[in-house]
Amino acid sequence: MTCCMNSISPDTNQLEPTVLKLDFLFLDETVCKPCGSTGRALDEAVAIVAEPLAAMGKALEVQRVHVANRQDAIAHELVASPTIRLNGIDIDPAVTQGECGSCGDIAGGKTTVNCRTWQWRGETQSAAPTGMIVQAILAKAIKTAQASPCCVETEAEKEARGRYTLPQNLDRFFQARDAGEKRCC
């Protein structure tokens, strides 16, 4: 991981705030129940962490990324939907999945579609729990405060991890959705 240091402004000798970058990637936040519930949990978590982050001199930049097609999935290297990444790192690296009836409907009802599930406190959840998101954000903020990095994966590290290929589950979803009459995105 390449890390950048918090910078001190020469004019004020004040520590510049570190920006934590959070990406929320999803296929459909309206129809897909896991995506919609995770989006609402994310909104709650962002509200909860606002004050502690401000007190730490941190800022949280949230980007909602609607992965509308195969090209978007490839560009963002989406492994499962929904996904939450902090500074490019998935908050739940286990990446487990379970059948999602609502995404099956979006895909025309002709294929089984799996959506992301979340491992939290020994249980599998169909949506990211608010507490899990809060914990991930605050842990990253504390880590960057202690070590002063804003760690992100370098291109060389991505290459070493291996080339991305669109997972079969997402490929089936886009093929079925694009072949059917129903359009969600």
Backbone torsions as a table, in degrees:
resi	resn	phi	psi	omega
1	MET	NA	138.1	174.0
2	THR	-94.6	134.7	-177.1
3	CYS	-124.8	142.6	175.3
4	CYS	-110.0	149.1	-177.0
5	MET	-88.6	150.7	169.2
6	ASN	-60.6	138.3	-178.7
7	SER	-102.6	146.3	177.6
8	ILE	-101.7	127.1	179.9
9	SER	-70.0	125.1	-178.6
10	PRO	-64.8	-26.5	-178.0
11	ASP	-73.9	-36.7	-172.1
12	THR	-118.9	-7.1	-173.7
13	ASN	54.1	26.8	178.1
14	GLN	-99.5	144.1	176.9
15	LEU	-72.0	127.8	177.2
16	GLU	-71.3	143.8	178.6
17	PRO	-67.2	142.5	175.1
18	THR	-87.7	134.3	179.2
19	VAL	-97.7	122.4	172.2
20	LEU	-92.5	129.1	-178.7
21	LYS	-103.4	119.9	179.9
22	LEU	-114.6	125.2	176.2
23	ASP	-112.0	128.8	174.8
24	PHE	-111.0	109.4	-178.0
25	LEU	-105.2	132.7	-176.0
26	PHE	-151.6	155.4	176.6
27	LEU	-84.3	-44.0	-178.0
28	ASP	-157.7	111.9	-176.3
29	GLU	-84.4	-13.6	-177.3
30	THR	-90.9	-51.0	-175.1
31	VAL	-90.8	-41.9	-177.6
32	CYS	-70.6	118.8	-177.7
33	LYS	-64.3	-46.1	177.9
34	PRO	-62.1	-39.3	178.8
35	CYS	-66.7	-45.7	-180.0
36	GLY	-63.1	-44.7	179.9
37	SER	-66.8	-37.9	177.5
38	THR	-67.2	-38.7	177.1
39	GLY	-61.3	-42.5	178.1
40	ARG	-67.1	-40.3	177.6
41	ALA	-63.8	-38.1	177.4
42	LEU	-62.6	-45.1	178.8
43	ASP	-59.0	-43.3	178.4
44	GLU	-63.2	-44.4	-178.5
45	ALA	-63.1	-41.9	179.7
46	VAL	-61.5	-40.8	177.6
47	ALA	-65.0	-39.9	-178.1
48	ILE	-66.6	-40.5	-174.4
49	VAL	-86.7	-6.2	-175.0
50	ALA	-55.7	-51.5	-178.0
51	GLU	-66.0	-49.9	178.7
52	PRO	-58.4	-39.8	179.0
53	LEU	-63.9	-44.1	179.1
54	ALA	-60.4	-41.8	179.8
55	ALA	-64.2	-28.7	179.4
56	MET	-87.4	-3.3	-176.9
57	GLY	76.1	26.8	-178.9
58	LYS	-109.3	153.4	174.5
59	ALA	-125.2	146.8	178.5
60	LEU	-115.7	121.3	177.8
61	GLU	-105.3	114.0	-177.3
62	VAL	-104.8	128.6	176.3
63	GLN	-121.9	121.5	175.5
64	ARG	-92.0	123.6	-175.8
65	VAL	-117.1	106.1	175.4
66	HIS	-79.4	112.9	179.5
67	VAL	-88.6	92.9	-170.4
68	ALA	-85.5	-19.1	-175.5
69	ASN	-155.7	177.0	-178.4
70	ARG	-57.7	-41.7	-179.1
71	GLN	-62.6	-40.9	176.7
72	ASP	-63.1	-42.6	-179.4
73	ALA	-61.1	-42.7	179.6
74	ILE	-68.6	-44.8	-179.4
75	ALA	-59.3	-35.7	-178.8
76	HIS	-98.6	4.1	-179.4
77	GLU	49.7	48.1	-179.8
78	LEU	-70.0	127.9	178.7
79	VAL	-100.3	-36.8	179.0
80	ALA	-155.6	151.3	178.9
81	SER	-115.7	136.0	-3.5
82	PRO	-82.6	160.0	178.0
83	THR	-133.0	141.5	173.5
84	ILE	-121.9	125.1	178.2
85	ARG	-121.1	137.5	172.8
86	LEU	-110.5	120.8	-176.2
87	ASN	49.5	39.6	175.5
88	GLY	85.3	-1.8	-177.1
89	ILE	-110.3	129.5	179.9
90	ASP	-60.5	135.8	-179.7
91	ILE	-75.5	-15.0	177.0
92	ASP	-134.8	85.5	-173.8
93	PRO	-65.1	-10.3	179.4
94	ALA	-63.0	-33.7	179.7
95	VAL	45.0	69.5	174.3
96	THR	-97.0	159.7	-177.7
97	GLN	-139.1	156.1	176.0
98	GLY	-142.9	160.2	-177.3
99	GLU	-60.6	137.1	-178.9
100	CYS	-122.9	104.5	-180.0
101	GLY	-62.5	-37.6	-178.1
102	SER	-66.9	-37.9	176.7
103	CYS	-73.0	-30.7	172.8
104	GLY	-60.8	-39.9	176.3
105	ASP	-64.7	-42.3	178.7
106	ILE	-59.7	-36.8	-178.3
107	ALA	-82.0	10.8	175.7
108	GLY	93.3	3.6	177.4
109	GLY	73.3	9.8	-175.9
110	LYS	-104.4	2.3	179.6
111	THR	-147.4	154.4	174.9
112	THR	-85.2	131.2	178.8
113	VAL	-120.6	134.5	176.5
114	ASN	-104.5	135.8	173.4
115	CYS	-109.1	164.3	180.0
116	ARG	-60.6	139.2	167.6
117	THR	-116.7	162.5	-173.1
118	TRP	-123.8	133.5	178.0
119	GLN	-94.4	114.8	-175.8
120	TRP	-142.3	119.1	177.4
121	ARG	53.3	44.5	175.1
122	GLY	80.1	5.2	-179.7
123	GLU	-126.5	154.0	175.9
124	THR	-94.3	127.0	-179.2
125	GLN	-113.8	145.3	178.6
126	SER	-79.6	-16.6	176.4
127	ALA	-135.7	153.5	179.3
128	ALA	-64.3	123.9	177.9
129	PRO	-69.1	145.1	178.7
130	THR	-54.0	-45.2	-179.1
131	GLY	-59.6	-37.4	178.9
132	MET	-64.7	-42.2	-179.6
133	ILE	-67.6	-45.1	178.2
134	VAL	-57.5	-48.9	-179.0
135	GLN	-59.2	-44.0	-179.1
136	ALA	-63.1	-44.5	-179.2
137	ILE	-64.3	-48.9	-177.6
138	LEU	-66.9	-37.6	177.4
139	ALA	-62.2	-42.4	178.6
140	LYS	-65.9	-40.6	179.3
141	ALA	-63.9	-42.1	179.4
142	ILE	-67.1	-42.1	179.5
143	LYS	-61.3	-43.3	-179.7
144	THR	-70.7	-29.6	177.7
145	ALA	-70.4	-37.4	-178.4
146	GLN	-77.1	-43.2	-174.4
147	ALA	-98.9	-11.5	-178.8
148	SER	65.6	15.2	177.2
149	PRO	-97.0	159.3	164.6
150	CYS	-120.9	79.6	-169.3
151	CYS	-68.7	133.9	173.7
152	VAL	-139.4	153.3	-179.9
153	GLU	-75.2	130.8	178.6
154	THR	-80.4	166.0	177.4
155	GLU	-62.5	-38.2	179.0
156	ALA	-64.3	-39.3	178.1
157	GLU	-67.3	-38.5	175.9
158	LYS	-61.8	-43.0	-179.5
159	GLU	-63.8	-41.6	179.8
160	ALA	-65.2	-33.1	179.2
161	ARG	-68.1	-27.6	178.8
162	GLY	119.8	156.9	179.9
163	ARG	-70.9	141.7	179.2
164	TYR	-79.9	137.6	168.6
165	THR	-129.7	143.5	-179.8
166	LEU	-62.3	122.4	179.4
167	PRO	-58.8	147.1	-178.8
168	GLN	-56.2	-38.5	-179.5
169	ASN	-58.8	-46.1	179.8
170	LEU	-70.7	-37.8	178.0
171	ASP	-60.4	-45.4	177.5
172	ARG	-61.0	-41.7	-180.0
173	PHE	-58.7	-52.3	-177.1
174	PHE	-65.8	-39.7	178.3
175	GLN	-61.8	-48.4	-178.0
176	ALA	-66.9	-43.3	-178.9
177	ARG	-63.9	-44.6	-177.0
178	ASP	-70.7	-25.3	178.1
179	ALA	-83.3	-22.5	-176.5
180	GLY	-88.0	178.2	-179.9
181	GLU	-85.1	-28.9	-177.2
182	LYS	-74.9	137.5	176.5
183	ARG	-128.5	126.6	179.9
184	CYS	-102.6	-30.9	-164.6
185	CYS	-118.1	NA	NA
